[in-house]
Amino acid sequence: VINTLAQAQTRLGLATKLYVLNAKAINISELYGVLDPNTRDWTDGLLSKLFRECCRPTDKQEKRYVVFDT
């Protein structure tokens, strides 16, 4: 369904980017990130980096979707 939506939006002239993620393929700390208890430094996980990428402003008008696929 999401691929059909992306193709339809692309045909209508609206650029669409899908970020597909298999959350079951990685562990929780790799997905969300982890706080080092000694230094209190936060290390972003894959999902944090992905959301930052999706929220970054661009000059293009494009739709971005994060898809959790198993």
N, C-alpha and C positions, 0 to 999 in steps of 0.2 A: 504494500500500500504506500509506504513512504517513498519507494523508488518511483512509483507512478506519479505521486505528487511532485517530486523533484523534476521529473521529465516534463510534466505539464507546465510547471513554473518556468522551466528553461525555455520551452517552446513559446511561452508568452513573453519572453524577453527578460525575465527576472532570474538572474543568476542564483543558483541554489547549490549549497555545499553540504554534504552529509559527512558527519564524523561518526563512523561505526566503531563501536567498542564492545568487545566481549568481556564483560565484567567477571565472568566465572573463570577466565583464563589466567587471572593474576590474583595475588593475595590482597588482603584489605589495606595494608600499609602502602602497597604500590598503587592501589586505586585511589585512596583518599589522601594519603600523605602521612607523615609521622612527626611527632615532636620528640626531639632528643632530650631525655630527662636531665642530662648533665649540663648541657649548654643552653637549653631552652630554645634552640633553633628549630624552626619549622622547615621541613622539606616537603615541597609540594608533591602530590601524587599525580598520576596520569589524568584523573578527572579534574583536578584543580587546574592543571596546565591547559587542558582542553577547554574548560570554561573561560579561562583568561583569553585564549585564542579566539573563541567565539564572541566574546564581548569587546574585543579590540575594535576601535572604530576604523573604518576604511572609507575610501573615496567611492567605492562601488556600492551600488544598491544591491545587496544580495541577502538571501535568506540562509540561515545556518541552523542545522538541526543536529542534535546529539542523539544517536540511536544506540540503545543498549540491546545488542543482539547476542543470542546464545548459540 
